[in-house]
Amino acid sequence: MFELKKVVSALLMPLPAMLIIGFIGLMLIMFTTRQKSGCLIVLFSFIGIFLIAFQPVSSRLLMPMERQHSAFFPVDDAIDYVMVLGSSHVVDDDIPPTSQLSRTGLMRLTEGIRVLRMYPGAKLILSGYSGGSEVSNARMMAKVALALGVSKSDIILLETAKDTWEEARQAAAFVRNKNLVLVTSASHMQRALNEFHAAGLEPYPAPTNYLAQKEISQVWERYTPRGKYIEQTEIFWHELLGKIWQTLRDWASDYEETAIEAQHTNA
């Protein structure tokens, strides 16, 4: 189910979807008599690709999602754990550990270390499975954290969690009633909080990896289609699909529990 979810979500991302639509239009032009329809479909595809790579569109979509929670500042309560959610990585001994983490993973980890240093005695929880490589994402982040001066005794690894749902429930076993700061990308924070709340935790949010900006003065940056703006649009769409999936999953779970309770009552 996890692998199927990833494949389907990848095909539903804006760029692959626009390319598939454009390919369908080309097939109509090349192999059918419906050339006019095919041309319109290809035009639609080109316009779609332009829009998802256009900064005014991508930033307008992503920024409200990223700015739901403000940056983390010290709180009066004692913090026992700082948890950094996993991202992606590569395993390549020819490059430094900081380059083996994805940009997202490195941003999350550095923010986690920043927060950790505000609270001496707190533990750093690093999560993330291997994703097909021989080293888990949690262990790769730990390697970088050690290089950046974090003590090995202050690191806890959750190496089997594949997604945020699993990360939240594995973290609950450590955290229980203690105070936790949750570090993840700003765009992912609200969806992550939903999972942690469902697991019985009330973490302080520490969003990072902000991408969308409105204060861009250079005309060539603002109005020229770029790959980084496609990334922003795809992040927005990925999180939107994730929230839809989260809502449907929770609804199905509640419906199943209600049905079971009704059966017990009738029995």
BELURPE-V598756 format. One record per helix or strand. SS is the DSSP state (@ for helix, = for strand). FROM is the first residue (numbers start at 1). TO is the last residue. If there is no record, write none. Layout:
# BELURPE-V598756
ss & from & to
SS & FROM & TO
SS & FROM & TO
This chain:
# BELURPE-V598756
ss & from & to
@ & 2 & 11
@ & 14 & 31
@ & 35 & 52
@ & 55 & 66
= & 81 & 84
= & 89 & 89
@ & 97 & 100
= & 101 & 101
@ & 103 & 116
= & 123 & 127
@ & 137 & 147
@ & 152 & 154
= & 155 & 158
@ & 164 & 175
= & 180 & 185
@ & 186 & 198
= & 204 & 208
@ & 219 & 222
@ & 227 & 266
